[in-house]
């Protein structure tokens, strides 16, 4: 099967639409994002070795302020890189024009002019989750061994990453467990994904 098709092949029908701009979907994603964020965040908060005031006192105000500024810059950089990783996979597999954007509730990358194969969609969906999990988990554990403030901030960054992948993980779940037909196609405009299956 091809990585993508410029037009929807004959005999395919729309079977599922997930639109992050739709109010109900947006609310559900926000709720589950908070849940996913809390899962890794709670153990980080419990093992950070004191409250934020204590950690600031241990590191000094100047060093703590620098750490917080670096954390905030890293958070913004992460949001951009997350979408660029989606785009890099889509670009490598389709060579098609990408679309990027931000709304109040979602950042997105899509390849709206084509219908991607299930494999292509899964690789793009999972790429940021896998990439940044492999980077942030070891980094957080490393910080734990010598600086609990850095550990806390890195743990928060990982938790935001984990919760922020809610849409990607939901679409991955759909493609892995509900729409398992290898002929499945997906059109991804960025905030909206439409899944198609052949009639027979």
MARKEKE-801665 format. One line per 2 residues: number of its first residue (from 1); their letters; for each residue y, z, x of N, C-alpha, C, O. Coordinates in nm, 4 decimals. Atoms other than C-alpha are relative to their C-alpha. Layout:
<nodes>
NUM = a = Y/Z/X/Y/Z/X/Y/Z/X/Y/Z/X | ...;
</nodes>
This chain:
<nodes>
1 = xx = -0.1193/0.0000/0.0840/0.0000/0.0000/0.0000/0.1252/0.0000/0.0881/0.1281/0.0642/0.1931 | -0.1250/0.0078/-0.0754/0.3524/-0.0799/0.1201/0.0742/0.1343/-0.0045/0.0531/0.2154/-0.0947;
3 = xx = -0.0815/-0.1219/-0.0006/0.5952/0.1978/0.2154/0.1007/0.0021/-0.1145/0.1398/0.1089/-0.1617 | -0.0986/0.0079/0.1074/0.8364/0.0731/-0.0512/-0.0035/-0.1395/-0.0627/-0.0598/-0.2332/-0.0061;
5 = xx = -0.0135/0.1275/0.0698/0.9070/-0.2055/-0.3006/0.1455/-0.0153/-0.0441/0.2080/0.0801/-0.0903 | -0.1387/0.0257/0.0396/1.2431/-0.3666/-0.3693/0.0161/-0.0004/-0.1519/0.1206/0.0374/-0.2048;
7 = xx = -0.0003/-0.0041/0.1467/1.1554/-0.4058/-0.7361/-0.1258/0.0718/-0.0465/-0.2262/0.0755/0.0246 | 0.1158/-0.0712/0.0539/0.9201/-0.2070/-0.9542/-0.1109/-0.0994/-0.0314/-0.0888/-0.1932/-0.1081;
9 = xx = 0.1094/0.0935/0.0265/0.5798/-0.3818/-0.9542/-0.0346/-0.0066/-0.1488/-0.0145/0.0892/-0.2235 | 0.0376/0.0203/0.1401/0.4563/-0.5220/-1.2831/-0.1090/0.0987/-0.0403/-0.1999/0.1277/0.0375;
11 = xx = 0.1026/-0.0888/0.0530/0.2549/-0.2839/-1.4973/0.0257/0.1474/0.0253/-0.0561/0.2317/-0.0113 | -0.0321/-0.1408/-0.0246/0.4251/0.0362/-1.3852/0.0847/0.0559/-0.1143/0.1611/-0.0162/-0.1783;
13 = xx = -0.0795/-0.0669/0.1039/0.5735/0.2907/-1.6273/0.0564/0.1305/0.0548/-0.0028/0.1935/0.1424 | -0.0624/-0.1265/-0.0384/0.8056/0.5864/-1.5862/-0.0781/0.1164/-0.0605/-0.1075/0.1164/-0.1801;
15 = xx = 0.0778/-0.1134/0.0507/0.6161/0.9157/-1.6143/0.0708/0.1344/0.0180/0.0345/0.2319/-0.0477 | -0.0674/-0.1273/-0.0235/0.8547/1.1842/-1.4849/0.1379/-0.0241/0.0608/0.1537/-0.1054/0.1519;
17 = xx = -0.1346/0.0030/-0.0569/1.2273/1.2295/-1.4194/0.0426/0.1429/0.0304/0.0347/0.2308/-0.0554 | -0.0535/-0.1304/-0.0396/1.3686/1.5250/-1.2268/0.1431/-0.0237/0.0474/0.1661/-0.0834/0.1526;
19 = xx = -0.1414/0.0232/-0.0295/1.7485/1.5258/-1.2291/0.0683/0.1337/0.0278/0.0880/0.2141/-0.0633 | -0.0613/-0.1270/-0.0393/1.9143/1.8100/-1.0349/0.1390/0.0185/-0.0597/0.1916/0.1298/-0.0595;
21 = xx = -0.1309/-0.0118/0.0641/2.2450/1.7325/-1.2100/-0.0117/0.0408/-0.1460/0.0864/0.0834/-0.2070 | 0.0216/-0.0406/0.1382/2.0924/1.8011/-1.5501/0.0084/0.1519/-0.0091/-0.0469/0.2219/0.0758;
23 = xx = -0.0301/-0.1432/0.0073/2.1990/2.1477/-1.6680/-0.1252/0.0872/0.0064/-0.1303/0.1819/0.0849 | 0.1210/-0.0825/0.0035/1.8520/2.2867/-1.7464/-0.0705/-0.0003/0.1352/-0.1109/0.1047/0.1852;
25 = xx = 0.0661/0.0106/-0.1304/1.7010/2.1580/-1.4224/0.0794/0.0734/0.1063/0.0223/0.1433/0.1901 | -0.0870/-0.0658/-0.0971/1.9980/2.2816/-1.2221/-0.0144/0.1516/-0.0065/-0.0247/0.2179/0.0967;
27 = xx = 0.0129/-0.1445/0.0168/1.9701/2.6325/-1.3666/-0.1360/0.0479/0.0513/-0.1443/0.1493/0.1206 | 0.1339/-0.0379/-0.0464/1.5946/2.6459/-1.3029/-0.0087/-0.0040/0.1522/-0.0659/0.0860/0.2138;
29 = xx = 0.0017/0.0097/-0.1457/1.6403/2.5287/-0.9449/0.0770/0.1155/0.0639/0.0336/0.1701/0.1653 | -0.0789/-0.1110/-0.0546/1.9095/2.7924/-0.8846/-0.0786/0.1308/-0.0090/-0.0821/0.2083/0.0866;
31 = xx = 0.0777/-0.1231/0.0180/1.6902/3.0707/-1.0265/-0.1145/0.0057/0.0996/-0.1331/0.1068/0.1674 | 0.1140/-0.0005/-0.0909/1.3839/2.9679/-0.8266/0.0433/-0.0025/0.1464/-0.0290/0.0457/0.2335;
33 = xx = -0.0540/-0.0037/-0.1355/1.5981/2.9135/-0.5178/0.0275/0.1435/0.0427/-0.0017/0.1814/0.1561 | -0.0240/-0.1413/-0.0307/1.7056/3.2783/-0.5346/-0.1316/0.0740/0.0235/-0.1411/0.1587/0.1123;
35 = xx = 0.1310/-0.0640/-0.0165/1.3417/3.3834/-0.5749/-0.0591/-0.0348/0.1361/-0.1054/0.0530/0.2088 | 0.0548/0.0423/-0.1291/1.2298/3.1764/-0.2755/0.0791/0.0579/0.1164/0.0216/0.0921/0.2197;
37 = xx = -0.0825/-0.0588/-0.1053/1.5221/3.3041/-0.0696/-0.0369/0.1467/0.0220/-0.0410/0.1938/0.1356 | 0.0297/-0.1436/-0.0087/1.4290/3.6656/-0.1472/-0.1330/0.0278/0.0688/-0.1490/0.1329/0.1308;
39 = xx = 0.1341/-0.0253/-0.0554/1.0662/3.6266/-0.0325/0.0048/0.0284/0.1497/-0.0487/0.1310/0.1918 | -0.0084/-0.0344/-0.1420/1.1410/3.6040/0.3429/0.1147/0.0956/0.0324/0.1107/0.1647/0.1341;
41 = xx = -0.1165/-0.0830/-0.0305/1.4747/3.7870/0.3197/-0.0316/0.1490/-0.0073/0.0175/0.2265/0.0748 | 0.0286/-0.1426/0.0167/1.3335/4.1196/0.1989/-0.0638/0.0622/0.1249/-0.0171/0.1671/0.1693;
43 = xx = 0.0547/-0.0609/-0.1222/1.1109/4.1830/0.5043/0.0984/-0.0003/0.1168/0.0960/0.0901/0.2003 | -0.1017/0.0028/-0.1060/1.3970/4.0792/0.7331/0.0960/0.1170/-0.0165/0.1270/0.1866/0.0802;
45 = xx = -0.0925/-0.1105/0.0250/1.6326/4.3285/0.5689/-0.0656/0.1347/0.0290/-0.0006/0.2262/0.0794 | 0.0705/-0.1269/-0.0196/1.3680/4.6020/0.5856/-0.0299/0.0293/0.1469/-0.0485/0.1450/0.1845;
47 = xx = 0.0369/-0.0199/-0.1414/1.2966/4.5472/0.9566/0.1160/-0.0235/0.0958/0.0965/-0.0271/0.2173 | -0.1148/0.0290/-0.0863/1.6487/4.4787/1.0844/0.0461/0.1211/0.0802/0.1220/0.1068/0.1761;
49 = xx = -0.0335/-0.1177/-0.0798/1.6831/4.8361/1.2060/0.1316/0.0628/-0.0349/0.2032/0.1097/0.0536 | -0.1258/-0.0610/0.0429/1.9744/4.9622/1.0012/0.0838/-0.0968/-0.0788/0.0546/-0.2162/-0.0854;
51 = xx = -0.0900/0.0842/0.0767/2.2541/4.8347/0.7853/0.0898/-0.0813/0.0901/0.0877/-0.0675/0.2124 | -0.0883/0.0884/-0.0755/2.5114/4.5799/0.8878/0.0987/0.0799/0.0846/0.1275/0.0420/0.1982;
53 = xx = -0.0954/-0.0818/-0.0756/2.7571/4.8509/0.9944/-0.0646/0.0536/0.1283/-0.0032/0.0521/0.2349 | 0.0718/-0.0509/-0.1176/2.4976/5.0023/1.2287/-0.0206/-0.1087/0.1039/-0.0024/-0.0856/0.2235;
55 = xx = 0.0247/0.1113/-0.0929/2.4144/4.6635/1.3796/0.1292/-0.0448/0.0673/0.1291/-0.0810/0.1849 | -0.1299/0.0353/-0.0583/2.7834/4.5858/1.4306/0.0393/0.1019/0.1059/0.0889/0.0652/0.2125;
57 = xx = -0.0317/-0.1051/-0.0978/2.8324/4.9198/1.6055/-0.0839/-0.0150/0.1267/-0.0347/0.0074/0.2373 | 0.0883/0.0179/-0.1158/2.5353/4.8494/1.8319/0.0431/-0.1169/0.0875/0.0265/-0.1126/0.2094;
59 = xx = -0.0368/0.1218/-0.0732/2.6705/4.5058/1.9311/0.1483/-0.0067/0.0372/0.1878/-0.0876/0.1211 | -0.1430/0.0060/-0.0221/3.0428/4.5772/1.9286/0.0643/-0.0975/-0.0972/0.0030/-0.1966/-0.1370;
61 = xx = -0.0659/0.0824/0.1013/3.2969/4.4260/1.6923/0.0213/-0.1433/0.0460/-0.0026/-0.2371/-0.0300 | -0.0300/0.1354/-0.0492/3.3926/4.1298/1.9104/-0.1255/-0.0868/0.0017/-0.1240/-0.1997/-0.0474;
63 = xx = 0.1247/0.0771/-0.0074/3.0340/4.0186/1.9761/-0.0563/-0.0253/-0.1394/-0.1130/-0.1314/-0.1654 | 0.0498/0.0160/0.1370/2.9433/4.0742/1.6104/0.0780/-0.1077/-0.0738/0.0201/-0.1865/-0.1486;
65 = xx = -0.0815/0.1028/0.0644/3.2352/3.8600/1.4930/-0.0392/-0.1394/0.0489/-0.0474/-0.2336/-0.0299 | 0.0441/0.1279/-0.0558/3.1279/3.5806/1.7283/-0.1334/-0.0411/-0.0624/-0.1530/-0.1571/-0.0986;
67 = xx = 0.1320/0.0284/0.0578/2.7706/3.6081/1.5959/0.0123/-0.0482/-0.1444/-0.0580/-0.1405/-0.1857 | -0.0182/0.0384/0.1404/2.8903/3.5842/1.2349/0.0617/-0.1395/-0.0103/0.0207/-0.2192/-0.0947;
69 = xx = -0.0615/0.1326/0.0002/3.1113/3.2821/1.3094/-0.1035/-0.1073/0.0353/-0.1095/-0.2129/-0.0277 | 0.1060/0.0943/-0.0384/2.8206/3.1099/1.4849/-0.0991/-0.0177/-0.1149/-0.1452/-0.1288/-0.1409;
71 = xx = 0.0907/0.0073/0.1145/2.5982/3.1945/1.1869/0.0563/-0.0900/-0.1103/-0.0149/-0.1754/-0.1632 | -0.0617/0.0805/0.1062/2.8435/3.0429/0.9361/0.0050/-0.1477/0.0381/-0.0196/-0.2351/-0.0451;
73 = xx = -0.0008/0.1383/-0.0473/2.8818/2.7296/1.1498/-0.1417/-0.0585/-0.0047/-0.1603/-0.1749/-0.0402 | 0.1394/0.0451/0.0034/2.5015/2.7077/1.1777/-0.0451/-0.0301/-0.1416/-0.1226/-0.1229/-0.1644;
75 = xx = 0.0350/0.0216/0.1401/2.4703/2.7350/0.8005/0.0510/-0.1345/-0.0492/-0.0213/-0.2090/-0.1152 | -0.0573/0.1294/0.0388/2.7043/2.4406/0.7453/-0.0734/-0.1137/0.0697/-0.1062/-0.2151/0.0081;
77 = xx = 0.0723/0.1022/-0.0768/2.5332/2.2431/1.0226/-0.1395/-0.0227/-0.0568/-0.1863/-0.1362/-0.0656 | 0.1337/0.0126/0.0577/2.1938/2.3171/0.8696/0.0018/-0.0858/-0.1263/-0.0832/-0.1732/-0.1433;
79 = xx = -0.0078/0.0764/0.1252/2.3004/2.1796/0.5292/0.0122/-0.1497/0.0271/-0.0483/-0.2317/-0.0419 | -0.0168/0.1413/-0.0356/2.4085/1.8545/0.6931/-0.1289/-0.0545/0.0618/-0.1758/-0.1621/0.0246;
81 = xx = 0.1207/0.0468/-0.0689/2.1020/1.8286/0.9188/-0.1192/-0.0128/-0.0940/-0.2019/-0.1026/-0.0782 | 0.1086/0.0071/0.0981/1.8656/1.8981/0.6295/-0.0016/-0.1374/-0.0670/-0.1064/-0.2012/-0.0765;
83 = xx = -0.0070/0.1295/0.0676/1.9867/1.5867/0.4491/-0.0192/-0.1153/0.0984/-0.0772/-0.2179/0.0630 | 0.0185/0.1056/-0.1005/1.9970/1.3820/0.7702/-0.1473/-0.0182/0.0358/-0.1910/-0.1298/0.0639;
85 = xx = 0.1445/0.0107/-0.0280/1.6288/1.4618/0.8330/-0.0693/-0.0772/-0.1124/-0.1533/-0.1633/-0.0862 | 0.0504/0.0826/0.1115/1.5447/1.3332/0.4830/0.0314/-0.1468/0.0280/-0.0558/-0.2334/0.0203;
87 = xx = -0.0458/0.1368/-0.0203/1.7479/1.0240/0.5638/-0.0684/-0.0691/0.1162/-0.0987/-0.1882/0.1085 | 0.0645/0.0590/-0.1177/1.5901/0.9693/0.9057/-0.1399/-0.0504/-0.0340/-0.1809/-0.1575/0.0107;
89 = xx = 0.1357/0.0413/0.0394/1.2414/0.9563/0.7524/0.0070/-0.1201/-0.0934/-0.0662/-0.2174/-0.0754 | -0.0150/0.1136/0.0910/1.3506/0.7291/0.4690/0.0395/-0.1267/0.0763/-0.0142/-0.2345/0.0511;
91 = xx = -0.0475/0.1158/-0.0756/1.5322/0.5010/0.7144/-0.1105/-0.0592/0.0849/-0.1257/-0.1811/0.0922 | 0.1085/0.0463/-0.0867/1.2352/0.4827/0.9510/-0.1077/-0.0742/-0.0788/-0.1673/-0.1694/-0.0286;
93 = xx = 0.1099/0.0575/0.0785/0.9930/0.3946/0.6707/0.0418/-0.1128/-0.0933/-0.0426/-0.1912/-0.1367 | -0.0434/0.1035/0.0936/1.2086/0.1688/0.4519/0.1073/-0.0934/0.0560/0.1209/-0.2068/0.0099;
95 = xx = -0.1117/0.0779/-0.0580/1.5034/0.0441/0.6643/0.1037/-0.0391/-0.1057/0.1742/-0.1389/-0.0907 | -0.0923/0.0297/0.1097/1.7077/0.0537/0.3438/0.1234/0.0895/0.0056/0.1263/0.1903/0.0762;
97 = xx = -0.1246/-0.0757/0.0062/2.0576/0.1792/0.2667/-0.0241/0.1363/-0.0642/-0.0913/0.1478/-0.1667 | 0.0127/-0.1362/0.0493/2.0776/0.5548/0.2163/0.1259/0.0416/-0.0741/0.2329/-0.0162/-0.0546;
99 = xx = -0.1160/-0.0586/0.0661/2.3058/0.7553/-0.0086/-0.0018/0.1507/0.0229/-0.1063/0.2148/0.0116 | -0.0139/-0.1437/-0.0234/2.4330/1.1053/0.0696/0.1084/0.0546/-0.0910/0.2001/-0.0177/-0.1298;
101 = xx = -0.1042/-0.0598/0.0813/2.6347/1.3483/-0.1370/-0.0185/0.1490/-0.0185/-0.1218/0.2061/0.0165 | 0.0007/-0.1424/0.0319/2.7186/1.7013/-0.2435/0.0564/0.0181/-0.1406/0.1500/-0.0512/-0.1805;
103 = xx = -0.0598/-0.0460/0.1243/2.7771/1.8589/-0.5824/0.0150/0.1513/0.0134/-0.0123/0.2072/0.1196 | -0.0133/-0.1453/-0.0053/2.8484/2.2215/-0.6699/-0.1339/0.0699/0.0173/-0.1396/0.1820/0.0681;
105 = xx = 0.1313/-0.0666/-0.0023/2.4759/2.2930/-0.6920/-0.1026/-0.0670/0.0898/-0.2094/-0.0101/0.1125 | 0.1027/0.0694/-0.0777/2.2992/2.0375/-0.4726/0.0626/-0.0924/0.1043/0.1634/-0.1587/0.0802;
107 = xx = -0.0287/0.1017/-0.1011/2.3261/1.8419/-0.1505/-0.1164/-0.0978/-0.0065/-0.2294/-0.0575/-0.0342 | 0.1091/0.0946/0.0186/2.1267/1.5207/-0.1502/0.0080/-0.1185/0.0953/0.1134/-0.1533/0.1486;
109 = xx = 0.0158/0.1275/-0.0693/2.0022/1.2151/0.0329/-0.1017/-0.0799/-0.0798/-0.2044/-0.0264/-0.1215 | 0.0940/0.0836/0.0738/1.8348/0.9243/-0.1419/-0.0025/-0.1408/0.0542/0.0782/-0.1792/0.1389;
111 = xx = 0.0100/0.1420/-0.0327/1.7288/0.5669/-0.1055/-0.0123/-0.0731/-0.1339/-0.1218/-0.1119/-0.1746 | 0.0005/0.0344/0.1427/1.8296/0.4412/-0.4501/-0.0428/-0.1412/-0.0346/-0.0783/-0.1677/-0.1495;
113 = xx = 0.0234/0.1411/0.0336/1.7655/0.0674/-0.4221/-0.1456/-0.0434/0.0104/-0.1764/-0.1614/-0.0060 | 0.1409/0.0361/-0.0161/1.3887/0.0831/-0.3682/-0.0894/0.1012/-0.0710/-0.0452/0.2079/-0.1135;
115 = xx = 0.1036/-0.0864/0.0551/1.0700/0.2339/-0.5054/-0.0954/0.0337/0.1140/-0.1676/-0.0532/0.1627 | 0.0790/-0.0385/-0.1160/0.8952/0.4318/-0.2332/-0.1421/0.0372/-0.0409/-0.1673/0.0807/-0.1533;
117 = xx = 0.1377/-0.0413/0.0238/0.5251/0.4923/-0.2052/-0.0080/0.1521/-0.0035/0.0835/0.2212/0.0412 | 0.0244/-0.1447/0.0051/0.3849/0.8391/-0.2661/0.0031/0.0575/0.1411/0.0629/0.1627/0.1634;
119 = xx = 0.0044/-0.0483/-0.1391/0.3205/0.8779/0.1088/0.1395/0.0079/0.0600/0.1748/0.1078/0.1225 | -0.1366/0.0010/-0.0519/0.6766/0.7793/0.2020/0.0819/0.1125/-0.0609/0.1545/0.1825/0.0096;
121 = xx = -0.0743/-0.1060/0.0688/0.8210/1.0150/-0.0587/-0.0393/0.1379/0.0529/0.0472/0.2216/0.0790 | 0.0465/-0.1299/-0.0486/0.6046/1.3064/0.0586/0.0489/0.0285/0.1418/0.0898/0.1405/0.1724;
123 = xx = -0.0457/-0.0207/-0.1378/0.6949/1.2551/0.4235/0.1481/0.0356/0.0034/0.1891/0.1242/0.0783 | -0.1431/-0.0302/0.0030/1.0659/1.2525/0.3434/0.0272/0.1358/-0.0638/0.1114/0.2111/-0.0150;
125 = xx = -0.0198/-0.1275/0.0673/1.0434/1.5475/0.1052/-0.0324/0.1182/0.0904/0.0403/0.2175/0.0915 | 0.0476/-0.1129/-0.0800/0.8559/1.7684/0.3505/0.0640/0.0094/0.1382/0.0581/0.1147/0.2017;
127 = xx = -0.0510/0.0030/-0.1374/1.0319/1.6661/0.6735/0.0975/0.1140/0.0311/0.0793/0.1812/0.1327 | -0.0908/-0.1109/-0.0326/1.3231/1.9163/0.6547/-0.0676/0.1369/-0.0076/-0.0431/0.2230/0.0768;
129 = xx = 0.0680/-0.1289/0.0142/1.1026/2.2023/0.5322/-0.0834/0.0304/0.1232/-0.0765/0.1405/0.1779 | 0.0861/-0.0201/-0.1164/0.8548/2.1560/0.8153/0.0827/0.0134/0.1279/0.0599/0.1046/0.2074;
131 = xx = -0.0808/0.0004/-0.1226/1.1132/2.0793/1.0853/0.0733/0.1314/0.0197/0.0633/0.1926/0.1261 | -0.0828/-0.1190/-0.0175/1.3433/2.3740/1.0209/-0.0800/0.1295/-0.0097/-0.0378/0.2318/0.0443;
133 = xx = 0.0878/-0.1174/-0.0019/1.0617/2.6185/0.9457/-0.0558/0.0207/0.1409/-0.0601/0.1334/0.1901 | 0.0529/-0.0102/-0.1363/0.9106/2.5412/1.2873/0.1077/0.0424/0.0997/0.0764/0.1044/0.2013;
135 = xx = -0.1088/-0.0415/-0.0885/1.2519/2.5928/1.4482/0.0452/0.1432/-0.0273/0.0632/0.2214/0.0660 | -0.0631/-0.1268/0.0347/1.3785/2.8973/1.2595/-0.0949/0.1201/0.0029/-0.0522/0.2310/0.0351;
137 = xx = 0.0923/-0.1141/-0.0036/1.0648/3.1116/1.2334/-0.0163/0.0532/0.1421/0.0004/0.1735/0.1621 | 0.0093/-0.0537/-0.1373/1.0073/3.1354/1.6131/0.1320/0.0573/0.0510/0.1332/0.1580/0.1217;
139 = xx = -0.1305/-0.0500/-0.0431/1.3817/3.1778/1.6709/0.0260/0.1394/-0.0566/0.0722/0.2283/0.0150 | -0.0198/-0.1304/0.0635/1.3980/3.4665/1.4230/-0.0880/0.1061/0.0650/-0.0411/0.2166/0.0924;
141 = xx = 0.0909/-0.0959/-0.0630/1.0931/3.6371/1.5758/0.0440/0.0322/0.1425/0.0300/0.1459/0.1876 | -0.0488/-0.0214/-0.1366/1.2383/3.5924/1.9251/0.1191/0.0951/0.0004/0.1264/0.1858/0.0834;
143 = xx = -0.1159/-0.0887/0.0089/1.5670/3.7552/1.8233/-0.0417/0.1432/-0.0326/0.0230/0.2382/0.0116 | 0.0464/-0.1344/0.0362/1.3725/4.0487/1.6785/-0.0294/0.0836/0.1238/-0.0099/0.2051/0.1230;
145 = xx = 0.0417/-0.0733/-0.1193/1.2552/4.1413/2.0267/0.1157/0.0530/0.0830/0.0949/0.1408/0.1666 | -0.1078/-0.0491/-0.0866/1.6023/4.1922/2.1758/0.1350/0.0206/-0.0678/0.2209/0.0865/-0.0092;
147 = xx = -0.1281/-0.0228/0.0649/1.8894/4.1825/1.9215/-0.0177/-0.0057/-0.1511/-0.0407/-0.1124/-0.2080 | 0.0284/-0.0063/0.1434/1.8542/4.2987/1.5629/0.1094/-0.0652/-0.0848/0.0808/-0.1112/-0.1953;
149 = xx = -0.1041/0.0705/0.0754/2.1921/4.1577/1.4512/-0.0299/-0.1488/-0.0036/-0.0223/-0.2112/-0.1094 | 0.0365/0.1415/-0.0050/2.0918/3.8097/1.5678/-0.1250/-0.0251/-0.0840/-0.1369/-0.1275/-0.1512;
151 = xx = 0.1213/0.0098/0.0818/1.7529/3.8701/1.4073/0.0349/-0.0054/-0.1488/-0.0194/-0.0870/-0.2233 | -0.0409/-0.0027/0.1399/1.9199/3.9553/1.0765/0.0649/-0.1315/-0.0413/0.0306/-0.1881/-0.1451;
153 = xx = -0.0709/0.1235/0.0349/2.1491/3.6520/1.0811/-0.0937/-0.1208/0.0020/-0.0848/-0.2081/-0.0843 | 0.0972/0.1094/-0.0067/1.8696/3.4173/1.1872/-0.0963/0.0071/-0.1182/-0.1342/-0.0956/-0.1745;
155 = xx = 0.0877/-0.0178/0.1162/1.6466/3.5634/0.9158/0.0668/-0.0429/-0.1287/0.0026/-0.1011/-0.2161 | -0.0748/0.0449/0.1181/1.9178/3.5042/0.6568/0.0053/-0.1526/-0.0033/-0.0112/-0.2134/-0.1090;
157 = xx = -0.0041/0.1463/-0.0070/1.9504/3.1437/0.7766/-0.1340/-0.0602/-0.0407/-0.1386/-0.1578/-0.1156 | 0.1313/0.0503/0.0404/1.5750/3.0920/0.7453/-0.0225/0.0178/-0.1495/-0.0778/-0.0706/-0.2150;
159 = xx = 0.0183/-0.0271/0.1433/1.5766/3.2503/0.3982/0.0782/-0.0992/-0.0848/0.0287/-0.1468/-0.1869 | -0.0807/0.1002/0.0705/1.8581/3.0196/0.2852/-0.0686/-0.1357/0.0069/-0.0722/-0.2098/-0.0914;
161 = xx = 0.0761/0.1254/-0.0158/1.6590/2.7267/0.4252/-0.1183/-0.0033/-0.0962/-0.1402/-0.1028/-0.1654 | 0.1201/-0.0060/0.0825/1.3450/2.8379/0.2426/0.0359/-0.0170/-0.1480/-0.0271/-0.0950/-0.2195;
163 = xx = -0.0419/0.0112/0.1396/1.5241/2.8833/-0.0893/0.0640/-0.1336/-0.0313/0.0505/-0.1853/-0.1422 | -0.0679/0.1269/0.0214/1.7264/2.5662/-0.0432/-0.0930/-0.1189/-0.0112/-0.0522/-0.2271/-0.0533;
165 = xx = 0.0995/0.1084/0.0091/1.4086/2.3593/-0.0257/-0.0687/-0.0048/-0.1360/-0.1673/-0.0764/-0.1531 | 0.0689/-0.0115/0.1285/1.3229/2.4422/-0.3876/-0.0244/-0.1356/-0.0644/-0.1334/-0.1604/-0.1158;
167 = xx = 0.0180/0.1311/0.0615/1.3802/2.0869/-0.5116/-0.1027/-0.0842/0.0734/-0.1856/-0.1509/0.0117 | 0.0967/0.0745/-0.0814/1.1872/1.9319/-0.2241/-0.1417/0.0508/-0.0244/-0.2354/-0.0281/-0.0368;
169 = xx = 0.1332/-0.0577/0.0192/0.8973/2.1716/-0.2745/-0.0537/-0.0283/-0.1401/-0.1738/-0.0484/-0.1582 | 0.0441/0.0320/0.1361/0.8883/2.1098/-0.6487/-0.0486/-0.1443/-0.0085/-0.1532/-0.1716/-0.0674;
171 = xx = 0.0417/0.1398/0.0021/0.8739/1.7336/-0.6008/-0.1292/-0.0188/0.0796/-0.2150/-0.0985/0.0415 | 0.1234/0.0063/-0.0795/0.6077/1.7815/-0.3320/-0.1185/0.0478/-0.0837/-0.2252/-0.0134/-0.0825;
173 = xx = 0.1049/-0.0510/0.0886/0.4042/1.9899/-0.5766/-0.0416/-0.1063/-0.1018/-0.1605/-0.1291/-0.1239 | 0.0314/0.1022/0.0999/0.4299/1.7169/-0.8396/-0.0829/-0.1128/0.0610/-0.1819/-0.1563/0.0023;
175 = xx = 0.0686/0.1139/-0.0620/0.3188/1.4433/-0.5992/-0.1367/0.0371/0.0558/-0.2275/-0.0460/0.0586 | 0.1290/-0.0414/-0.0566/0.0383/1.6459/-0.4426/-0.1026/0.0363/-0.1061/-0.2217/0.0096/-0.0897;
177 = xx = 0.0954/-0.0578/0.0944/-0.1137/1.8010/-0.7521/0.0015/-0.0619/-0.1393/-0.0990/-0.0557/-0.2102 | -0.0048/0.0571/0.1347/0.0037/1.6229/-1.0663/-0.0112/-0.1516/0.0012/-0.0817/-0.2099/-0.0812;
179 = xx = 0.0022/0.1462/-0.0094/0.0590/1.2622/-0.9633/-0.0697/-0.0388/0.1301/-0.0065/-0.0804/0.2272 | 0.0800/0.0164/-0.1216/-0.2233/1.2221/-0.7130/-0.0428/-0.1436/0.0258/-0.0964/-0.1747/0.1322;
181 = xx = 0.0362/0.1409/-0.0169/-0.2790/0.8509/-0.7667/0.0759/-0.0570/0.1210/0.1988/-0.0517/0.1247 | -0.0685/0.0534/-0.1190/-0.2076/0.6860/-0.4275/0.0930/-0.1172/-0.0309/0.1745/-0.1552/0.0531;
183 = xx = -0.0888/0.1103/0.0391/-0.0374/0.4015/-0.6167/0.1321/0.0497/-0.0586/0.2180/-0.0309/-0.0942 | -0.1228/-0.0587/0.0545/0.2342/0.6414/-0.7399/0.1221/-0.0481/0.0785/0.1195/-0.0561/0.2013;
185 = xx = -0.1272/0.0397/-0.0616/0.5889/0.5223/-0.6723/0.1106/0.0950/-0.0454/0.1027/0.1557/-0.1523 | -0.1127/-0.0854/0.0360/0.9153/0.7142/-0.6701/0.1309/-0.0687/0.0359/0.1459/-0.1250/0.1443;
187 = xx = -0.1358/0.0447/-0.0282/1.2764/0.6065/-0.6992/0.0861/0.1245/0.0187/0.0914/0.2106/-0.0691 | -0.0768/-0.1197/-0.0357/1.5063/0.8598/-0.5310/0.1462/-0.0378/0.0177/0.1832/-0.0992/0.1179;
189 = xx = -0.1434/0.0284/-0.0108/1.8788/0.8300/-0.5992/0.0727/0.1098/0.0771/0.1903/0.0951/0.1103 | -0.0587/-0.1166/-0.0643/1.9413/1.1652/-0.4297/-0.0146/0.1191/-0.0918/-0.1062/0.1995/-0.0747;
191 = xx = 0.0164/-0.1114/0.0945/1.9995/1.4084/-0.7141/-0.1090/-0.0241/-0.1049/-0.1536/0.0701/-0.1704 | 0.1008/0.0299/0.1026/1.7469/1.2297/-0.9376/-0.1186/-0.0742/0.0604/-0.1021/-0.1724/0.1328;
193 = xx = 0.1230/0.0669/-0.0407/1.3845/1.1377/-0.8677/-0.0769/-0.0427/-0.1253/-0.0965/0.0360/-0.2180 | 0.0772/0.0536/0.1123/1.1875/0.9154/-1.1058/-0.1356/-0.0455/0.0535/-0.1431/-0.1222/0.1495;
195 = xx = 0.1357/0.0303/-0.0437/0.8111/0.8871/-1.0710/-0.0603/-0.1045/-0.0935/-0.0423/-0.0987/-0.2152 | 0.0609/0.1094/0.0756/0.6181/0.5779/-1.1813/-0.1485/-0.0096/0.0335/-0.1900/0.0137/0.1470;
197 = xx = 0.1431/0.0220/-0.0166/0.2480/0.5117/-1.2319/-0.0393/-0.1335/-0.0635/0.0252/-0.1782/-0.1583 | 0.0481/0.1220/0.0640/0.0556/0.1926/-1.3081/-0.0626/0.0321/-0.1350/-0.1132/0.1423/-0.1560;
199 = xx = 0.0527/-0.0199/0.1347/-0.0561/0.1495/-1.6680/-0.1485/0.0299/0.0006/-0.1963/0.1068/-0.0828 | 0.1440/-0.0221/-0.0007/-0.4237/0.1414/-1.5727/-0.0475/0.0411/0.1374/-0.1668/0.0642/0.1571;
</nodes>
